[in-house]
Amino acid sequence: MTDLASPDGAASLRRAALARDAALIRRVRAGDVTAFDALVVEYMRPAFQMAYRVVGHREDAEDLVQESFLAAHQYLDTFDIERPFGAWLNRIVMNRGANLRRSRSRRQTEPETDAVSTAPSALDDTTRSETRDLLVRALATLSEKQRMIVTLFDVDGLTSTEIGERLALAPGTVRWHLHEARRILRVALSSYFGG
């Protein structure tokens, strides 16, 4: 029995997913509409997570995912079925999301919270707001790819291998971008945190 946590087990799962997706894509190309529905069901959640990381707003992320799936369907004939569908879809989400961010003015909204907490003091609000603004400005100095990698690694808790699969990058390349991004962030935030 293959241990799914082992490199061989993970590779086996990736090969199975690749084969499943290739079979579904062949069916879509042959005119089976329900096969594309199966791809949507499989990749909706990761696509939404990626979209939300790119645009930062729930409604925009939902629109972006819908638009990305439509584009994927439209260009499915150009897709190489030897490659992972999820990585290709993530690239569509990232590219269209970057275009969306550039074309729309940035909306200032507070993130949704699930829990009700005690009301913070005005000083707490100001400090939190200043820190958030500083972090947003520091993140803006990163390339789109580095910002995405830092978010997926530090916020979502994905490994470099998982990020590499989502972004179609080698794990070593992911680690290099993460290292460079953290170096840039350290410099940008050093004055605020006292060197």
PyMOL commands that set and color helices and strands:
alter all, ss='L'
color gray80, all
select helices_A, chain A and resi 7-29+33-55+58-74+76-78+85-103+122-140+144-155+160-167+171-190
alter helices_A, ss='H'
color red, helices_A
deselect
rebuild
show_as cartoon
